[in-house]
């Protein structure tokens, strides 16, 4: 007797920018950590029910929305020394595969900053889902990764007298996403 498998259904979720956060941390003068975030994030998550490997994620950050709580530093980060937001207004991520189960998984994909694309891996966790007070359905995810900013052409730096550099090479990225189920 032949058996047939029911096709995996999927659902589409739109990232809610007012309840999502993409943060980074980097060493400053080799002695302290500066943190910042991107205020403008948008994207879509497609969840293939029963088969996480068929799910996908795409997200866009507006480079000019970088915020470290210091205007002069933010202007420098938007300049050609760093993000070059005038010529590269968006930072994008597009998953190529997802591995793991429904609660903890790796999201592997292509991150593009300043026109340079590199594969990265996000260590992700499903934080849960539920109904909101307005009748919608929401889901939350956390993710983290580490990047070497030089891999994306972010090479500006200055040597300091004590033997280090002004800006560390490693960026620690922390992501909190809340998404709303679409129609």
C-alpha positions in Angstrom: 0.0 0.0 0.0 1.4 3.4 -1.0 1.4 6.1 1.5 1.2 9.8 0.8 2.7 12.5 2.9 0.7 15.7 3.4 2.5 18.7 2.2 4.1 20.8 4.9 2.1 24.0 5.4 3.9 27.2 6.1 3.0 30.5 7.7 4.4 34.0 6.9 5.3 36.4 9.7 6.2 40.1 9.4 8.9 41.5 11.8 7.3 44.1 14.1 10.0 46.8 14.2 8.6 48.5 17.3 9.0 45.2 19.3 12.3 44.0 17.7 15.9 44.9 18.4 19.2 44.3 16.6 22.1 45.3 18.9 25.8 45.1 18.6 28.7 45.5 21.1 32.3 46.3 20.3 35.4 47.0 22.4 36.5 50.7 22.6 40.1 51.5 23.5 40.4 47.8 24.4 39.1 48.5 27.9 35.3 49.1 27.6 32.4 48.0 25.4 30.3 50.3 23.4 26.8 49.1 22.5 24.4 50.3 19.9 21.4 49.2 17.9 19.6 49.8 14.6 16.3 51.5 15.0 14.9 50.6 11.6 14.5 46.9 11.0 12.0 45.1 8.8 11.7 41.6 7.4 9.8 38.4 6.9 10.0 34.9 8.5 8.5 31.9 6.7 7.9 29.0 9.0 7.4 25.6 7.4 5.4 23.7 10.0 6.9 20.4 10.8 10.1 21.0 8.8 12.4 23.8 10.0 14.8 23.1 7.2 12.2 24.5 4.7 11.8 27.8 6.7 13.4 31.1 5.8 14.3 34.5 7.1 15.0 37.8 5.4 15.7 41.1 7.1 16.8 44.6 6.2 18.3 47.2 8.5 18.6 50.9 7.5 22.3 51.7 8.0 21.5 55.3 8.8 19.3 54.2 11.8 22.4 53.2 13.8 22.2 54.5 17.3 24.9 54.4 20.0 23.4 57.3 22.0 26.2 59.6 20.9 25.5 61.8 17.9 29.1 62.5 16.9 29.9 58.7 17.0 26.8 57.8 15.1 27.7 60.3 12.4 31.1 58.7 12.1 29.6 55.2 11.9 27.3 56.4 9.1 30.3 57.9 7.2 32.5 56.3 4.5 34.9 55.3 7.3 32.4 52.6 8.5 28.9 51.9 7.1 29.0 54.5 4.3 25.2 54.8 4.6 24.9 57.3 1.8 26.2 54.7 -0.7 25.0 51.5 1.1 21.8 52.5 2.8 20.8 48.9 3.7 22.3 46.0 5.6 20.6 42.8 4.5 20.4 39.2 5.7 18.9 36.3 3.7 18.9 32.8 5.1 20.2 29.9 3.0 19.4 27.1 5.4 18.1 26.4 8.9 19.2 23.5 11.0 17.8 22.2 14.3 14.4 21.8 15.8 11.5 24.1 16.6 13.0 25.5 19.8 16.8 25.9 19.2 18.4 26.1 15.8 21.0 27.6 13.6 20.1 30.1 10.9 22.8 30.2 8.2 22.6 32.9 5.6 24.2 35.8 3.7 24.8 39.1 5.5 25.6 42.1 3.3 27.2 45.2 4.7 28.7 47.9 2.5 28.1 45.7 -0.6 30.2 42.9 0.9 28.4 39.6 1.4 29.6 36.9 3.8 27.9 33.8 5.2 27.2 33.9 8.9 25.5 31.6 11.4 23.0 32.8 13.9 22.4 30.7 17.1 18.6 31.1 17.5 15.9 30.3 20.0 12.2 30.2 19.6 10.9 32.3 22.6 7.2 31.3 22.1 4.1 32.5 20.5 0.6 33.7 21.4 -2.4 35.9 20.6 -2.1 39.6 21.1 -4.9 41.8 22.5 -6.0 42.8 19.0 -6.7 39.3 17.7 -3.3 38.8 15.9 -0.8 36.0 16.5 2.8 36.8 17.4 6.0 34.9 17.7 9.3 35.7 19.3 12.9 34.7 18.5 16.3 35.5 20.0 19.6 35.1 18.1 23.2 35.9 18.5 26.5 35.7 16.5 30.0 37.2 16.4 31.5 38.9 13.4 34.8 40.3 12.4 33.9 43.8 11.1 37.0 43.7 8.8 35.4 40.9 6.8 32.8 43.5 5.6 35.2 46.2 4.7 34.8 48.0 8.1 38.5 48.6 8.6 38.9 52.1 10.0 40.9 52.2 13.1 43.6 54.1 15.0 46.5 52.7 17.1 46.6 53.8 20.7 49.7 54.5 22.7 49.1 51.6 25.1 49.4 49.1 22.2 45.8 48.5 21.2 43.4 50.1 18.8 40.5 52.4 19.2 37.8 50.0 17.9 37.9 46.3 18.4 37.6 43.9 15.4 35.0 41.6 16.9 31.3 42.6 16.9 28.9 40.7 19.1 25.4 40.8 17.7 22.3 40.2 19.7 18.8 40.0 18.1 15.4 40.0 19.6 12.5 39.6 17.1 8.8 39.7 17.5 6.8 39.0 14.4 3.1 39.1 13.5 1.4 36.3 11.5 0.2 37.5 8.1 -3.2 36.7 6.6 
